[in-house]
Amino acid sequence: MTPATRRKKPKRQPVNKGKLPLSVTLKDGQTSVRQYDGRRFVRFGEFKGKIVASLELFTSKQDSHSLTLYFQDRTALNLLISPGFTVNAEYYKSRGLADPRVLKRWPEIRSETLKRL
């Protein structure tokens, strides 16, 4: 590859620290919750290093919806979901904070109660 054909990375603009949102972080064991105004991020640290065997999304016409991650060590994380949701799934490789490379997208998944006729 010649120097002329190399892709240049865009320069990042410095963040104005006066405009950053205030966050509150709570920890419960290895689980951490970062709370911003109107947003919440929950990180389940207990699963760091575990290898996922499969992922299952279950939805029904009743009020039963769940997302289950099965790990190779025969443990599982089950997330129960309230009715009325839409899942947009994409698999990506992180190349920095604002530059993910999407490897695959799946069709939108709606809970049974939201499906259009």
C-alpha positions as CSV (number, residue, x, y, z in Angstrom):
1,M,0.0,0.0,0.0
2,T,1.4,3.3,-1.0
3,P,1.3,6.4,1.3
4,A,-1.1,8.1,-1.2
5,T,-3.7,5.2,-0.9
6,R,-3.7,5.0,2.9
7,R,-6.9,6.1,4.5
8,K,-6.4,9.1,6.9
9,K,-8.2,9.0,10.2
10,P,-10.3,12.1,10.9
11,K,-9.0,14.3,13.7
12,R,-11.1,14.2,16.8
13,Q,-12.4,17.4,18.2
14,P,-11.7,18.1,21.9
15,V,-14.7,17.6,24.2
16,N,-16.0,20.7,25.9
17,K,-16.0,19.4,29.5
18,G,-18.6,22.1,30.5
19,K,-21.2,20.4,28.2
20,L,-20.8,16.8,29.4
21,P,-23.9,15.4,31.0
22,L,-23.7,14.6,34.7
23,S,-23.7,10.9,35.4
24,V,-24.4,8.9,38.5
25,T,-22.7,5.5,38.8
26,L,-24.0,2.8,41.2
27,K,-22.3,-0.6,41.8
28,D,-23.8,-3.8,43.1
29,G,-21.1,-6.5,43.1
30,Q,-19.7,-6.5,39.6
31,T,-22.8,-4.9,38.1
32,S,-22.6,-1.2,37.4
33,V,-25.3,1.3,36.5
34,R,-24.5,4.6,34.8
35,Q,-27.4,7.0,35.0
36,Y,-27.7,10.1,32.8
37,D,-30.7,12.4,32.3
38,G,-33.2,10.2,30.6
39,R,-30.8,7.3,29.9
40,R,-29.4,4.3,31.8
41,F,-26.6,1.8,31.0
42,V,-26.4,-1.4,33.0
43,R,-23.2,-3.5,32.7
44,F,-23.3,-7.0,34.0
45,G,-19.6,-7.5,35.0
46,E,-20.3,-11.0,36.3
47,F,-20.2,-12.4,32.8
48,K,-16.9,-11.0,31.7
49,G,-14.8,-13.7,30.1
50,K,-17.7,-16.1,29.7
51,I,-18.1,-17.5,26.2
52,V,-21.6,-17.3,24.7
53,A,-22.9,-20.6,23.3
54,S,-26.2,-19.2,22.0
55,L,-28.7,-16.4,22.4
56,E,-32.5,-16.9,22.3
57,L,-35.3,-14.3,22.0
58,F,-38.7,-15.6,23.1
59,T,-41.9,-13.6,22.5
60,S,-45.6,-14.7,22.7
61,K,-49.0,-13.2,22.4
62,Q,-49.3,-13.2,26.2
63,D,-47.2,-11.1,28.5
64,S,-44.2,-13.4,28.4
65,H,-41.1,-12.1,26.6
66,S,-37.5,-12.9,27.4
67,L,-33.9,-12.8,26.1
68,T,-31.7,-15.6,27.2
69,L,-27.9,-15.8,26.8
70,Y,-26.6,-19.4,27.2
71,F,-22.9,-19.7,28.1
72,Q,-20.6,-22.6,27.3
73,D,-20.1,-23.4,31.0
74,R,-23.9,-24.3,31.1
75,T,-25.0,-21.1,32.9
76,A,-27.5,-18.7,31.5
77,L,-28.6,-15.0,31.8
78,N,-32.3,-14.6,31.4
79,L,-33.7,-11.1,30.8
80,L,-37.5,-10.8,31.2
81,I,-39.0,-8.1,29.0
82,S,-42.3,-6.2,29.5
83,P,-44.8,-6.3,26.6
84,G,-44.7,-3.8,23.8
85,F,-41.1,-3.7,22.6
86,T,-39.2,-3.6,19.3
87,V,-35.7,-5.1,19.0
88,N,-33.3,-3.8,16.3
89,A,-30.2,-6.1,16.3
90,E,-26.9,-5.5,14.8
91,Y,-23.5,-7.2,15.2
92,Y,-20.6,-4.8,15.0
93,K,-16.9,-4.4,15.5
94,S,-15.8,-1.4,17.5
95,R,-13.2,0.8,15.8
96,G,-13.5,3.6,18.3
97,L,-16.1,5.5,20.2
98,A,-18.1,6.8,17.3
99,D,-17.0,4.6,14.4
100,P,-18.4,1.0,14.6
101,R,-18.2,-1.3,11.6
102,V,-21.5,-3.1,11.2
103,L,-20.9,-6.8,10.3
104,K,-24.6,-7.8,10.1
105,R,-28.1,-6.4,10.7
106,W,-31.2,-8.5,11.3
107,P,-34.8,-7.6,10.4
108,E,-36.7,-5.7,13.1
109,I,-38.3,-7.9,15.8
110,R,-41.5,-6.8,17.3
111,S,-43.3,-8.3,20.3
112,E,-46.4,-10.3,19.4
113,T,-48.6,-7.6,20.8
114,L,-47.1,-4.9,18.5
115,K,-47.0,-6.9,15.2
116,R,-48.9,-5.2,12.4
117,L,-51.8,-7.1,10.7
